[in-house]
Amino acid sequence: MQDKMTSLITKIKLDASTEAYTFHDEEVCPTYINFFFGKNGAGKSSIADAFRHPECLEWKTGISPANYSVLIYDKTFVSQNFADYGNLKGVFTLSQENVEARQKAEAAAQERTQVAQDGKKAAEARDKKHGELAPLLENFRNVCWEGAREYRKDYDQTQDKKKSRERFTDEVLSGDYSPVDHNDTAIKELYDVAFDPDARRYDLFKSSSEISSSYDLSGLSLLAEAITSSGGTEFARFMKVLNASEWVRRGHDAYVHKADGKCPFCQQKLPDDFETSMASAFDESYQESLNALRTLQSNYDTKMKALVALYQGNLDDAYPKAEELAVYGTKLAELQSRILENNQLIADKISSPVKVIELKDADAIISELDALVLQINRQIQNNNDIVAAKSSKQSECNRMVWEKIAFILKDYVADYIASKKKIEDEEAVLQEKVKDLQTQYRSLTQEINDLNAGIINTADTVRSMNGYLKDSGFEGFSLHEKEGVKGGYEVIHDDGKVAVNLSEGERNFIAFLYFYHVVRGMRSETDSGKNKIVVIDDPVSSMDSSALFIVGSLVREMIGICANVADPVENENPIFAGRYIEQIFILTHNAYFHQQVVYDQVGRYRYVSLYKINKKNNVSSVELCVTPAGRISERDRNYDPVQGSYHALWREYELLDSPIPLMNVMRRILEHYFIQLCGYDSAAMSTKVLEAVKKKIDEESSGMVPDYTKYHLAGAMLSYIRHTDSFNEGLYFVDESIDCDQYRDVFHTIFMVMDQEQHYKRMMEEVG
């Protein structure tokens, strides 16, 4: 199977939403040369008009429609190019016989075509290279996004408006942040305060040095001494002997004042001078020491309570994020416990002055607490400083986070920038090449325009069109330049009067001659040096046979020029010179005109397409006229939707698969062609064919028993054409068991024996 070749316009979309009112979602995929046949009102004009609507056309990839001219011949063209009284707006043609200029223009056009192809390749290479940037960027985005996941999550509020891969990557690539390996703890401390909506100022902790009161702690030295009485009375000596001084003192202090004048132990009445004796038993130094211990106890307790209160007060509304708070609380509890122990030791000393004691070390704990206060105060001060300048601190934190991210991703960024630069440098080289080729293209176009302008000759155009008018039998008319209107022409009778009553056929014919000149080489400001796409809709409407013949000839010329573009190899030595028509569309309802222009194009399957326009229930459709590959041909083939009875027989011959109907069709073809057209005698023809077939069978048998099946089949076919009765019983060796391909093989053999194989092949191409 062969594929159809596509040209510039690859698809025509027809729908009621456009001007193609009777079509519904219809699509046509044209080739280079396209024939449309349909009755009036079927939708031909809608198809032609679709070329005026860019939305209805789909162009080959990489093709710019602006580089080509779409020229449409239809009723609109006629009305737009004829003014009142048959005046043409203006005719400009490429018809001056300037061979050298034409050759130079053709050479420049060929060079421009090559430049356009090179430019297209360079542009494709540039676009392909540019296309490498997108996947490179996408991969880089993914790497950055995942590489900074931890920081994006932990410092979410620094990612405002950058929470998509694209925006995040743009920020990384912005160059606003230098890579800096900031300490993570510092970033965290700053972030936790600067972006905490509840952050506020906190009071600094106080240390032990801030206790301003003075306390008499001179009695501390007595703790390490055994305090005894040195009294000289007999009672004092008695207590020393018994070593009961302390026992007596404590008993006296605890019980005597409650004993009601009696000894608290033996209940005997105490002597009147008992208190005097007791006082004299304990000397003044002893009493002073006891008093000093009691003062120490009171002052130590007061000082320690004040210190604990100070440390405890620090915890009221403390800065909750201070890391040492837990340690601080533990140390404070330890200090309180130590103070309790020391208070107990002092009390024990007072109770037993002779006992030597040593207080537990509380100063080390106090020093540790003061050290913790310093550390906590640094954090509190940092918090307070951030709170005091929250806005600037947020900016500082934002900068630190992004500088840290830049540091983490710096290697990825460097690799991406290097790869991107390499691609962009290569793309720039290709872009420069594209620009150079575009400059060459414009220069060549200008050169072609200048050459064409140099050979455009108004007089030649007028003479050419007048020649066509004369050849077509339109006697008495000629074209003359309209006085006072440069480039304007009138149709003038031989008597010099302006032709104001031209028939529709005459108007259409003159308009088509003008259109033909436009296609050949008219250059306007919007069509300078451009190749053409030609659309011709019913060009022979209301024309007589002579005009139709000339229009058919001109259309075949345009088809030939388009064929030069479609298949340069096949048309290496073309009948019609030129390659300025890239694609052509011919639409008609006139069967005679259709046959004139299509008869030698059907067999060019790859770049020629035939269509039939159908209309049913006011809905139009386009049918591609192609016979799929089958028993007759191994490839798809075009067929002409406009066929005579003889052509129809060949079409039927191709499709039949039953021996008896097939034999009847073959008989009618043989009879029509050989008997009626070529004038052969049926008996003489039969003798010639059968002798040739028998001879060939005998030669091919090579001593074996000959198989005369083919001979008998040929005899049966030929016997048909010797009978002129309209009714034929089919008694001439028609065997239903014989394969239809055998019949076709014999049928083909008859044409070869009669030296008419060329006709056989042509008819097979035309129906296919």
Summary of the structure (lengths in Angstrom):
residues: 768
radius of gyration: 59.5
end to end distance: 13.3
largest distance: 191.6
contacts: 2252
relative contact order: 0.13
helix: 58%
strand: 10%
